[in-house]
Amino acid sequence: MKDIDEYINSLYENQNIGADAIQRNLYKKEDYLKLLKDVLETLRDNKDANMDELRNKLYEKSNLEELLKEFFLERKMAPGAVISYGTKNFQERITIGNKQEVVMENGILVPKKEEMENDIIFDLASVTKLFTSLSILKLVQSGEINLSDEVTKYAPEFTNLKGITIYDLLKFEPLETKEKIDRSETREEAEKIVFTASRRDIPCGANVYNDVAAMVLKYVVEKVSGINYKDFVQQEILDKVGMDNTFVNIPNEKLNKVANSNYDGRYYQDGNFIIRDKAIKGVSTDDKARILGQPEGILSGHAGLFSTSFDMTKLARALIGYKIINLNIRDMMAKNRTGFTFMKPDGKKNYCQYFGMLVYSKNPELSSSEVQHSLSGKSFASAGWSGTQQTIDPINNLNFTLLSNRSHNRMTFIDASKKELVTQKENGMKTIVLPNEYEMIDATRYAWERDTIVRRCIELVLQYKMLEDITGYSKDNDKIEENNIQIK
């Protein structure tokens, strides 16, 4: 038991490395021990099994497949997904559901299913911000940018941002523009509005997350590097990592590999509703990214990239191996820059959202944390509205990617006054009948309810790590073992 205690203590201490005091000891030793006991029992009961067979046993014990079926196939919270998670030596990829359910013909949505495949290309949405953070930090690493410098030193056209530093923007300094960018008629008009960015005062404890800070940083990258942002990302990240299926504008021959994220519904207080139809395959679900030129190949700092689970795994492994930015710079990303504890008027304690540098840091409140508590203190995550999430744990050498098309043929917004119209089926699926008598699935709680799946995946990949650590398993070469699972 002494060795087991030491091992549990090492995992327990890993969660505190690089963490603030309030972010420490969030996952209990007994919770790590519970995961480890399953691994030890699996080894005890399957003494002649090889590594693949042992992993399969742990996968079966995890009940993950049943959770995924319930979430995607019964409740239909998203049409489908590709989920990938891995250790230093192994990568598992799960494919479930459909990449498309319907198409619009003569103004009516009609069934046209296309099954999900493991190499499908997804709209990353705000996970694009991860690439913006990496781009800025690469320029910091090369000495071309100083975090304490004002934005206007590099991009003087942002006249309202005097006194705002590069560091401020990386930690989501609350910004606003004089007009709504997505209401512009042309890209030129939208860009002029971006240049009106200024600081926005927000109440204590309000969420600082915003798109404008990342938008501004795109222009900083261009001014410092001397090339457009898309080319910088291509040359300094995608090409170096070998991300051959990550795009701003997707080649025509690959459009059939794109998950459909179109036709999300929104039901408003006044009784009006819309089924949005501008995000055709290869076009961003983000209105601002579209008007700023994504369909023409112009990348914004906040959204606009498309990628596969294979490429996002390559990115995660490259960051863990500090092949994009060095160790010290990478570890700056996860450090809490915004989170703090405050008391609400009712006297209850609350936590302001915890962000690192354009990524999520570990929130002490698990229900509000994109980074699972069981991971190390240097873990960070990025998430997108389209149903995407990326988690990287450089200490435990773990990665996790969830790519889905949650906005396709789903309600993504229902005003509170209309919630009484939502009905729940026997299988747990929630639907709402719109004024035109079209019934749509209510997926408005997707971002919160997916956490159960994310947590189970993280626990499982932690067990895979435990299995490798206990058995001393390690690959003799750089080739990672892979397992692909198709859930019907």
Summary of the structure (lengths in Angstrom):
residues: 488
radius of gyration: 22.5
end to end distance: 41.5
largest distance: 69.5
contacts: 1661
relative contact order: 0.19
helix: 39%
strand: 20%
